[in-house]
Amino acid sequence: MAATSLAGILKDKHVILTGSDSPLGQAIGREFSAHGAKCCGIGRDSKGAHVTIKDYTDLQGTQKAVQEALQKLGGKVDILVNCAGGLEKNMIGYDTMSKVLESNVVSAQMCSEELYPELKKSEAGGIINVACAVGSLIPMPGDLMNYGVAKAGVMELTKGHALQFAPHVRVNAVCPGLFEGDEIMTVLAGGNKNKEKEMMERAAKAMPLGRLGKPEGIAAAILYLAHQSYGTGQCLVLDSGASLTNWLNHPTLGLGKELFTAGEKKLKV
């Protein structure tokens, strides 16, 4: 059987990408553009975005940014990728929980529902949400608890919108595990690059495949979800097999004890 070429599979497709200034967002933008898509990125850093936004928890600001991106694409959109999401340094407490949920879940919901009328007009309308295997599929204590709750919410949002938007728009999600440049480890390491590298190496060794993901590999999976036409309401997990094991609590390599201890300290009055 002859191999099917992927060249140009998104030719002339109009794509809005939130979180385009993040390492993963940049990889998605490159992947989509390389396959013919016309992308408009929304991000906090103007160097990695066509439309800038200060805070995804500012829902009116997010709505305005989405409409501006739509205008830059000539009023047409075929694909929305919700890659934006917040990870705060101090995630324990109700106030922080609310902010994390707004940044990850509510912003994705609002962007999707804001663009649904235009996506519905496309013959290839699709939404891809970026959730996370670390936290949503693997329970996370301490510092990452709120983040895990939020990303689990993104998975549920994906399924709900898949039903709500059918049969006109497909809605799927990708659930990456830890990958190179992942902000989770940056936050946990407190900006200490040596500690971040050591934690990444330990985490990789505890996983079945023994390695972390790369933004480019995750972007390729998102490209597939954008191109395929039959699946909806699905959450594709790419995590080096981490969700198959109790890798967080590996006796010598896991990070679970460190995370839980950090959470305990912050809960003390």
Phi and psi in degrees as GROMACS dihedral restraints (atoms count N, CA, C in turn):
[ dihedral_restraints ]
;  ai    aj    ak    al  type     phi  dphi    fc
    3     4     5     6     1   -70.8    20    10
    4     5     6     7     1   142.3    20    10
    6     7     8     9     1   -71.0    20    10
    7     8     9    10     1   141.7    20    10
    9    10    11    12     1   -87.7    20    10
   10    11    12    13     1   126.3    20    10
   12    13    14    15     1   -76.3    20    10
   13    14    15    16     1   138.2    20    10
   15    16    17    18     1   -95.3    20    10
   16    17    18    19     1    -3.7    20    10
   18    19    20    21     1   -60.2    20    10
   19    20    21    22     1   127.1    20    10
   21    22    23    24     1    72.6    20    10
   22    23    24    25     1    17.5    20    10
   24    25    26    27     1   -67.4    20    10
   25    26    27    28     1   -18.5    20    10
   27    28    29    30     1  -113.5    20    10
   28    29    30    31     1    25.4    20    10
   30    31    32    33     1   -56.3    20    10
   31    32    33    34     1   127.8    20    10
   33    34    35    36     1    67.2    20    10
   34    35    36    37     1     9.5    20    10
   36    37    38    39     1   -80.9    20    10
   37    38    39    40     1   139.3    20    10
   39    40    41    42     1   -99.4    20    10
   40    41    42    43     1   125.3    20    10
   42    43    44    45     1  -125.2    20    10
   43    44    45    46     1   132.1    20    10
   45    46    47    48     1  -108.5    20    10
   46    47    48    49     1   127.2    20    10
   48    49    50    51     1  -123.7    20    10
   49    50    51    52     1   115.2    20    10
   51    52    53    54     1   -88.3    20    10
   52    53    54    55     1   154.7    20    10
   54    55    56    57     1    68.7    20    10
   55    56    57    58     1    30.0    20    10
   57    58    59    60     1   -69.9    20    10
   58    59    60    61     1   -14.4    20    10
   60    61    62    63     1   -91.4    20    10
   61    62    63    64     1    -4.9    20    10
   63    64    65    66     1   -79.0    20    10
   64    65    66    67     1   162.5    20    10
   66    67    68    69     1   -54.9    20    10
   67    68    69    70     1   -43.4    20    10
   69    70    71    72     1   -70.2    20    10
   70    71    72    73     1   -41.1    20    10
   72    73    74    75     1   -60.5    20    10
   73    74    75    76     1   -40.4    20    10
   75    76    77    78     1   -64.0    20    10
   76    77    78    79     1   -40.5    20    10
   78    79    80    81     1   -65.0    20    10
   79    80    81    82     1   -39.6    20    10
   81    82    83    84     1   -64.0    20    10
   82    83    84    85     1   -44.6    20    10
   84    85    86    87     1   -59.4    20    10
   85    86    87    88     1   -43.2    20    10
   87    88    89    90     1   -64.8    20    10
   88    89    90    91     1   -43.5    20    10
   90    91    92    93     1   -63.4    20    10
   91    92    93    94     1   -46.0    20    10
   93    94    95    96     1   -66.6    20    10
   94    95    96    97     1   -43.4    20    10
   96    97    98    99     1   -63.4    20    10
   97    98    99   100     1   -37.8    20    10
   99   100   101   102     1   -64.8    20    10
  100   101   102   103     1   -21.4    20    10
  102   103   104   105     1  -106.6    20    10
  103   104   105   106     1    22.5    20    10
  105   106   107   108     1    96.9    20    10
  106   107   108   109     1    -1.8    20    10
  108   109   110   111     1   -77.1    20    10
  109   110   111   112     1   151.4    20    10
  111   112   113   114     1   -99.9    20    10
  112   113   114   115     1   108.2    20    10
  114   115   116   117     1  -105.1    20    10
  115   116   117   118     1   142.4    20    10
  117   118   119   120     1  -126.1    20    10
  118   119   120   121     1   115.4    20    10
  120   121   122   123     1   -96.5    20    10
  121   122   123   124     1   141.9    20    10
  123   124   125   126     1  -114.3    20    10
  124   125   126   127     1   126.9    20    10
  126   127   128   129     1  -160.2    20    10
  127   128   129   130     1   171.6    20    10
  129   130   131   132     1   -78.7    20    10
  130   131   132   133     1   -30.4    20    10
  132   133   134   135     1  -101.0    20    10
  133   134   135   136     1   120.9    20    10
  135   136   137   138     1   -63.3    20    10
  136   137   138   139     1   -21.2    20    10
  138   139   140   141     1   -68.9    20    10
  139   140   141   142     1   -24.5    20    10
  141   142   143   144     1  -117.8    20    10
  142   143   144   145     1    20.9    20    10
  144   145   146   147     1  -148.6    20    10
  145   146   147   148     1   149.6    20    10
  147   148   149   150     1   -86.2    20    10
  148   149   150   151     1   -28.3    20    10
  150   151   152   153     1  -127.5    20    10
  151   152   153   154     1   127.5    20    10
  153   154   155   156     1   -99.1    20    10
  154   155   156   157     1   150.2    20    10
  156   157   158   159     1  -141.1    20    10
  157   158   159   160     1   138.5    20    10
  159   160   161   162     1   -79.2    20    10
  160   161   162   163     1   -42.1    20    10
  162   163   164   165     1  -152.9    20    10
  163   164   165   166     1   122.5    20    10
  165   166   167   168     1   -71.9    20    10
  166   167   168   169     1   -12.4    20    10
  168   169   170   171     1   -81.2    20    10
  169   170   171   172     1   -11.1    20    10
  171   172   173   174     1   -83.4    20    10
  172   173   174   175     1    92.9    20    10
  174   175   176   177     1   -66.7    20    10
  175   176   177   178     1   -33.7    20    10
  177   178   179   180     1   -67.0    20    10
  178   179   180   181     1   -39.3    20    10
  180   181   182   183     1   -65.2    20    10
  181   182   183   184     1   -38.0    20    10
  183   184   185   186     1   -65.2    20    10
  184   185   186   187     1   -43.7    20    10
  186   187   188   189     1   -60.1    20    10
  187   188   189   190     1   -42.8    20    10
  189   190   191   192     1   -63.5    20    10
  190   191   192   193     1   -41.9    20    10
  192   193   194   195     1   -64.2    20    10
  193   194   195   196     1   -40.0    20    10
  195   196   197   198     1   -62.5    20    10
  196   197   198   199     1   -43.9    20    10
  198   199   200   201     1   -67.0    20    10
  199   200   201   202     1   -36.1    20    10
  201   202   203   204     1   -65.3    20    10
  202   203   204   205     1   -41.3    20    10
  204   205   206   207     1   -63.6    20    10
  205   206   207   208     1   -40.9    20    10
  207   208   209   210     1   -61.6    20    10
  208   209   210   211     1   -40.8    20    10
  210   211   212   213     1   -64.3    20    10
  211   212   213   214     1   -39.8    20    10
  213   214   215   216     1   -64.0    20    10
  214   215   216   217     1   -24.4    20    10
  216   217   218   219     1   -94.8    20    10
  217   218   219   220     1    14.2    20    10
  219   220   221   222     1    76.5    20    10
  220   221   222   223     1    22.0    20    10
  222   223   224   225     1    80.7    20    10
  223   224   225   226     1    12.2    20    10
  225   226   227   228     1  -124.8    20    10
  226   227   228   229     1   139.1    20    10
  228   229   230   231     1  -145.2    20    10
  229   230   231   232     1   136.2    20    10
  231   232   233   234     1  -107.4    20    10
  232   233   234   235     1   -32.5    20    10
  234   235   236   237     1  -138.2    20    10
  235   236   237   238     1   136.0    20    10
  237   238   239   240     1  -118.1    20    10
  238   239   240   241     1   128.9    20    10
  240   241   242   243     1  -115.2    20    10
  241   242   243   244     1   113.8    20    10
  243   244   245   246     1   -91.0    20    10
  244   245   246   247     1    90.9    20    10
  246   247   248   249     1  -104.2    20    10
  247   248   249   250     1    -6.4    20    10
  249   250   251   252     1   -71.9    20    10
  250   251   252   253     1   149.4    20    10
  252   253   254   255     1   178.6    20    10
  253   254   255   256     1   144.6    20    10
  255   256   257   258     1  -103.4    20    10
  256   257   258   259     1   143.3    20    10
  258   259   260   261     1  -132.3    20    10
  259   260   261   262     1   110.1    20    10
  261   262   263   264     1   -94.2    20    10
  262   263   264   265     1   153.3    20    10
  264   265   266   267     1   -67.6    20    10
  265   266   267   268     1   -36.7    20    10
  267   268   269   270     1  -117.5    20    10
  268   269   270   271     1   102.5    20    10
  270   271   272   273     1  -104.8    20    10
  271   272   273   274     1     5.6    20    10
  273   274   275   276     1   -93.3    20    10
  274   275   276   277     1   127.6    20    10
  276   277   278   279     1   127.0    20    10
  277   278   279   280     1   148.1    20    10
  279   280   281   282     1   -63.6    20    10
  280   281   282   283     1   -39.7    20    10
  282   283   284   285     1   -61.9    20    10
  283   284   285   286     1   -42.4    20    10
  285   286   287   288     1   -68.5    20    10
  286   287   288   289     1   -39.8    20    10
  288   289   290   291     1   -56.2    20    10
  289   290   291   292     1   -44.4    20    10
  291   292   293   294     1   -60.9    20    10
  292   293   294   295     1   -43.1    20    10
  294   295   296   297     1   -66.5    20    10
  295   296   297   298     1   -41.6    20    10
  297   298   299   300     1   -65.1    20    10
  298   299   300   301     1   -40.5    20    10
  300   301   302   303     1   -65.1    20    10
  301   302   303   304     1   -41.4    20    10
  303   304   305   306     1   -64.9    20    10
  304   305   306   307     1   -42.0    20    10
  306   307   308   309     1   -68.3    20    10
  307   308   309   310     1   -36.7    20    10
  309   310   311   312     1   -95.6    20    10
  310   311   312   313     1   -48.5    20    10
  312   313   314   315     1   -93.3    20    10
  313   314   315   316     1   -54.2    20    10
  315   316   317   318     1   -65.4    20    10
  316   317   318   319     1   -39.6    20    10
  318   319   320   321     1   -64.1    20    10
  319   320   321   322     1   -40.0    20    10
  321   322   323   324     1   -66.1    20    10
  322   323   324   325     1   -40.6    20    10
  324   325   326   327     1   -62.0    20    10
  325   326   327   328     1   -45.3    20    10
  327   328   329   330     1   -66.6    20    10
  328   329   330   331     1   -43.1    20    10
  330   331   332   333     1   -61.7    20    10
  331   332   333   334     1   -42.9    20    10
  333   334   335   336     1   -65.1    20    10
  334   335   336   337     1   -45.7    20    10
  336   337   338   339     1   -73.5    20    10
  337   338   339   340     1   -29.6    20    10
  339   340   341   342     1   -67.1    20    10
  340   341   342   343     1   -37.5    20    10
  342   343   344   345     1   -95.5    20    10
  343   344   345   346     1    -7.9    20    10
  345   346   347   348     1   -53.3    20    10
  346   347   348   349     1   -44.8    20    10
  348   349   350   351     1   -56.5    20    10
  349   350   351   352     1   -35.7    20    10
  351   352   353   354     1   -80.5    20    10
  352   353   354   355     1   -39.2    20    10
  354   355   356   357     1   -61.6    20    10
  355   356   357   358     1   -34.0    20    10
  357   358   359   360     1   -62.4    20    10
  358   359   360   361     1   -27.9    20    10
  360   361   362   363     1   -75.9    20    10
  361   362   363   364     1   -18.2    20    10
  363   364   365   366     1   -82.5    20    10
  364   365   366   367     1   144.3    20    10
  366   367   368   369     1   -75.2    20    10
  367   368   369   370     1   -13.4    20    10
  369   370   371   372     1  -126.8    20    10
  370   371   372   373     1    33.7    20    10
  372   373   374   375     1   -61.3    20    10
  373   374   375   376     1   128.9    20    10
  375   376   377   378     1  -151.7    20    10
  376   377   378   379     1   148.5    20    10
  378   379   380   381     1  -124.9    20    10
  379   380   381   382     1   132.3    20    10
  381   382   383   384     1  -122.7    20    10
  382   383   384   385     1   120.9    20    10
  384   385   386   387     1   -98.3    20    10
  385   386   387   388     1   143.8    20    10
  387   388   389   390     1  -100.1    20    10
  388   389   390   391     1   107.3    20    10
  390   391   392   393     1   -96.6    20    10
  391   392   393   394     1  -142.8    20    10
  393   394   395   396     1  -165.5    20    10
  394   395   396   397     1   129.1    20    10
  396   397   398   399     1   -70.5    20    10
  397   398   399   400     1   -35.2    20    10
  399   400   401   402     1   -78.0    20    10
  400   401   402   403     1   106.5    20    10
  402   403   404   405     1   115.6    20    10
  403   404   405   406     1   -51.6    20    10
  405   406   407   408     1   -82.3    20    10
  406   407   408   409     1   -37.2    20    10
  408   409   410   411     1  -102.8    20    10
  409   410   411   412     1   -27.1    20    10
  411   412   413   414     1  -113.4    20    10
  412   413   414   415     1   110.1    20    10
  414   415   416   417     1   -54.9    20    10
  415   416   417   418     1   132.5    20    10
  417   418   419   420     1  -117.5    20    10
  418   419   420   421     1   124.7    20    10
  420   421   422   423     1   -87.0    20    10
  421   422   423   424     1   177.6    20    10
  423   424   425   426     1    57.8    20    10
  424   425   426   427     1  -129.8    20    10
  426   427   428   429     1   -59.2    20    10
  427   428   429   430     1   -27.7    20    10
  429   430   431   432     1   -99.5    20    10
  430   431   432   433     1     5.2    20    10
  432   433   434   435     1   -60.5    20    10
  433   434   435   436     1   -47.8    20    10
  435   436   437   438     1   -63.3    20    10
  436   437   438   439     1   -37.9    20    10
  438   439   440   441     1   -64.5    20    10
  439   440   441   442     1   -41.4    20    10
  441   442   443   444     1   -63.0    20    10
  442   443   444   445     1   -42.5    20    10
  444   445   446   447     1   -60.4    20    10
  445   446   447   448     1   -43.6    20    10
  447   448   449   450     1   -64.5    20    10
  448   449   450   451     1   -44.8    20    10
  450   451   452   453     1   -70.3    20    10
  451   452   453   454     1   -30.9    20    10
  453   454   455   456     1   -63.7    20    10
  454   455   456   457     1   -35.5    20    10
  456   457   458   459     1   -64.6    20    10
  457   458   459   460     1   -36.2    20    10
  459   460   461   462     1   -63.9    20    10
  460   461   462   463     1   -38.3    20    10
  462   463   464   465     1   -64.4    20    10
  463   464   465   466     1   -42.8    20    10
  465   466   467   468     1   -67.8    20    10
  466   467   468   469     1   -38.4    20    10
  468   469   470   471     1   -59.6    20    10
  469   470   471   472     1   -40.1    20    10
  471   472   473   474     1   -58.9    20    10
  472   473   474   475     1   -46.7    20    10
  474   475   476   477     1   -68.6    20    10
  475   476   477   478     1   -40.4    20    10
  477   478   479   480     1   -64.7    20    10
  478   479   480   481     1   -44.8    20    10
  480   481   482   483     1   -68.6    20    10
  481   482   483   484     1   -31.5    20    10
  483   484   485   486     1   -59.4    20    10
  484   485   486   487     1   -40.6    20    10
  486   487   488   489     1   -73.9    20    10
  487   488   489   490     1   -42.6    20    10
  489   490   491   492     1   -66.1    20    10
  490   491   492   493     1   -37.8    20    10
  492   493   494   495     1   -93.6    20    10
  493   494   495   496     1    -8.1    20    10
  495   496   497   498     1   -68.3    20    10
  496   497   498   499     1   148.4    20    10
  498   499   500   501     1   -93.6    20    10
  499   500   501   502     1    10.9    20    10
  501   502   503   504     1   -85.1    20    10
  502   503   504   505     1   -36.2    20    10
  504   505   506   507     1  -131.2    20    10
  505   506   507   508     1   129.7    20    10
  507   508   509   510     1   -82.8    20    10
  508   509   510   511     1   142.7    20    10
  510   511   512   513     1  -133.0    20    10
  511   512   513   514     1   119.5    20    10
  513   514   515   516     1  -136.4    20    10
  514   515   516   517     1   172.2    20    10
  516   517   518   519     1  -139.1    20    10
  517   518   519   520     1   152.9    20    10
  519   520   521   522     1  -113.8    20    10
  520   521   522   523     1   138.1    20    10
  522   523   524   525     1  -118.4    20    10
  523   524   525   526     1    88.4    20    10
  525   526   527   528     1   -74.8    20    10
  526   527   528   529     1   148.7    20    10
  528   529   530   531     1   -86.4    20    10
  529   530   531   532     1  -157.6    20    10
  531   532   533   534     1   -66.2    20    10
  532   533   534   535     1   137.4    20    10
  534   535   536   537     1  -138.8    20    10
  535   536   537   538     1   163.5    20    10
  537   538   539   540     1   -60.3    20    10
  538   539   540   541     1   128.2    20    10
  540   541   542   543     1    86.8    20    10
  541   542   543   544     1     6.1    20    10
  543   544   545   546     1   -63.9    20    10
  544   545   546   547     1   129.0    20    10
  546   547   548   549     1   -69.7    20    10
  547   548   549   550     1   -17.7    20    10
  549   550   551   552     1   -57.8    20    10
  550   551   552   553     1   -50.2    20    10
  552   553   554   555     1   -70.5    20    10
  553   554   555   556     1   -31.8    20    10
  555   556   557   558     1   -61.0    20    10
  556   557   558   559     1   -43.8    20    10
  558   559   560   561     1   -67.0    20    10
  559   560   561   562     1   -46.6    20    10
  561   562   563   564     1   -64.4    20    10
  562   563   564   565     1   -31.7    20    10
  564   565   566   567     1   -83.0    20    10
  565   566   567   568     1    -3.4    20    10
  567   568   569   570     1    63.9    20    10
  568   569   570   571     1    28.5    20    10
  570   571   572   573     1    83.8    20    10
  571   572   573   574     1     0.1    20    10
  573   574   575   576     1   -82.7    20    10
  574   575   576   577     1   107.1    20    10
  576   577   578   579     1   -63.2    20    10
  577   578   579   580     1   -38.5    20    10
  579   580   581   582     1   -65.6    20    10
  580   581   582   583     1   -42.6    20    10
  582   583   584   585     1   -66.3    20    10
  583   584   585   586     1   -39.8    20    10
  585   586   587   588     1   -61.1    20    10
  586   587   588   589     1   -43.9    20    10
  588   589   590   591     1   -62.9    20    10
  589   590   591   592     1   -42.4    20    10
  591   592   593   594     1   -64.7    20    10
  592   593   594   595     1   -41.1    20    10
  594   595   596   597     1   -66.9    20    10
  595   596   597   598     1   -39.4    20    10
  597   598   599   600     1   -62.8    20    10
  598   599   600   601     1   -43.4    20    10
  600   601   602   603     1   -64.6    20    10
  601   602   603   604     1   -41.6    20    10
  603   604   605   606     1   -64.0    20    10
  604   605   606   607     1   -44.1    20    10
  606   607   608   609     1   -62.5    20    10
  607   608   609   610     1   -42.6    20    10
  609   610   611   612     1   -62.1    20    10
  610   611   612   613     1   -42.1    20    10
  612   613   614   615     1   -66.2    20    10
  613   614   615   616     1   -25.2    20    10
  615   616   617   618     1   -84.5    20    10
  616   617   618   619     1    -7.5    20    10
  618   619   620   621     1   -93.3    20    10
  619   620   621   622     1   151.5    20    10
  621   622   623   624     1   -53.8    20    10
  622   623   624   625     1   -42.7    20    10
  624   625   626   627     1   -84.1    20    10
  625   626   627   628     1    -8.9    20    10
  627   628   629   630     1    69.9    20    10
  628   629   630   631     1    22.0    20    10
  630   631   632   633     1  -154.7    20    10
  631   632   633   634     1   160.1    20    10
  633   634   635   636     1   -90.6    20    10
  634   635   636   637     1   164.4    20    10
  636   637   638   639     1   -80.2    20    10
  637   638   639   640     1   172.0    20    10
  639   640   641   642     1  -121.7    20    10
  640   641   642   643     1   142.9    20    10
  642   643   644   645     1   -52.7    20    10
  643   644   645   646     1   -36.7    20    10
  645   646   647   648     1   -65.0    20    10
  646   647   648   649     1   -36.7    20    10
  648   649   650   651     1   -68.8    20    10
  649   650   651   652     1   -38.8    20    10
  651   652   653   654     1   -67.9    20    10
  652   653   654   655     1   -39.5    20    10
  654   655   656   657     1   -61.9    20    10
  655   656   657   658     1   -37.1    20    10
  657   658   659   660     1   -64.5    20    10
  658   659   660   661     1   -36.8    20    10
  660   661   662   663     1   -67.4    20    10
  661   662   663   664     1   -38.5    20    10
  663   664   665   666     1   -67.0    20    10
  664   665   666   667     1   -36.7    20    10
  666   667   668   669     1   -58.5    20    10
  667   668   669   670     1   -43.8    20    10
  669   670   671   672     1   -61.0    20    10
  670   671   672   673     1   -46.3    20    10
  672   673   674   675     1   -63.4    20    10
  673   674   675   676     1   -30.8    20    10
  675   676   677   678     1   -73.5    20    10
  676   677   678   679     1   -32.7    20    10
  678   679   680   681     1   -86.6    20    10
  679   680   681   682     1   -38.4    20    10
  681   682   683   684     1   -64.6    20    10
  682   683   684   685     1   156.2    20    10
  684   685   686   687     1  -122.0    20    10
  685   686   687   688     1     1.3    20    10
  687   688   689   690     1  -110.7    20    10
  688   689   690   691     1   -30.1    20    10
  690   691   692   693     1   -90.4    20    10
  691   692   693   694     1   141.2    20    10
  693   694   695   696     1  -151.2    20    10
  694   695   696   697     1   150.9    20    10
  696   697   698   699     1    73.5    20    10
  697   698   699   700     1    19.6    20    10
  699   700   701   702     1  -104.8    20    10
  700   701   702   703     1   148.1    20    10
  702   703   704   705     1  -119.8    20    10
  703   704   705   706     1   106.5    20    10
  705   706   707   708     1   -86.4    20    10
  706   707   708   709     1   118.1    20    10
  708   709   710   711     1   -95.2    20    10
  709   710   711   712     1   127.7    20    10
  711   712   713   714     1  -131.5    20    10
  712   713   714   715     1    95.5    20    10
  714   715   716   717     1  -144.6    20    10
  715   716   717   718     1    25.3    20    10
  717   718   719   720     1    60.8    20    10
  718   719   720   721     1    22.2    20    10
  720   721   722   723     1    80.6    20    10
  721   722   723   724     1     9.0    20    10
  723   724   725   726     1   -59.9    20    10
  724   725   726   727     1   -37.8    20    10
  726   727   728   729     1   -72.7    20    10
  727   728   729   730     1    -6.5    20    10
  729   730   731   732     1   -87.8    20    10
  730   731   732   733     1   -10.4    20    10
  732   733   734   735     1  -129.8    20    10
  733   734   735   736     1   173.8    20    10
  735   736   737   738     1  -100.0    20    10
  736   737   738   739     1    52.6    20    10
  738   739   740   741     1   -63.0    20    10
  739   740   741   742     1   -28.9    20    10
  741   742   743   744     1   -59.6    20    10
  742   743   744   745     1   -33.2    20    10
  744   745   746   747     1  -105.3    20    10
  745   746   747   748     1    24.4    20    10
  747   748   749   750     1   -54.2    20    10
  748   749   750   751     1   132.3    20    10
  750   751   752   753     1   -54.8    20    10
  751   752   753   754     1   -31.9    20    10
  753   754   755   756     1  -120.7    20    10
  754   755   756   757     1   -20.1    20    10
  756   757   758   759     1  -111.7    20    10
  757   758   759   760     1   -17.7    20    10
  759   760   761   762     1   -69.2    20    10
  760   761   762   763     1   164.9    20    10
  762   763   764   765     1  -116.0    20    10
  763   764   765   766     1    -0.6    20    10
  765   766   767   768     1   -56.9    20    10
  766   767   768   769     1   -45.1    20    10
  768   769   770   771     1   -62.3    20    10
  769   770   771   772     1   -40.8    20    10
  771   772   773   774     1   -64.1    20    10
  772   773   774   775     1   -42.7    20    10
  774   775   776   777     1   -65.3    20    10
  775   776   777   778     1   -44.5    20    10
  777   778   779   780     1   -66.5    20    10
  778   779   780   781     1   -41.0    20    10
  780   781   782   783     1   -62.2    20    10
  781   782   783   784     1   -40.5    20    10
  783   784   785   786     1   -62.0    20    10
  784   785   786   787     1   -40.8    20    10
  786   787   788   789     1   -66.2    20    10
  787   788   789   790     1   -40.3    20    10
  789   790   791   792     1   -61.8    20    10
  790   791   792   793     1   -42.7    20    10
  792   793   794   795     1   -61.8    20    10
  793   794   795   796     1   -39.8    20    10
  795   796   797   798     1   -74.4    20    10
  796   797   798   799     1   -21.5    20    10
  798   799   800   801     1   -82.3    20    10
  799   800   801   802     1   -16.5    20    10
  801   802   803   804     1   -70.4    20    10
  802   803   804   805     1   139.5    20    10
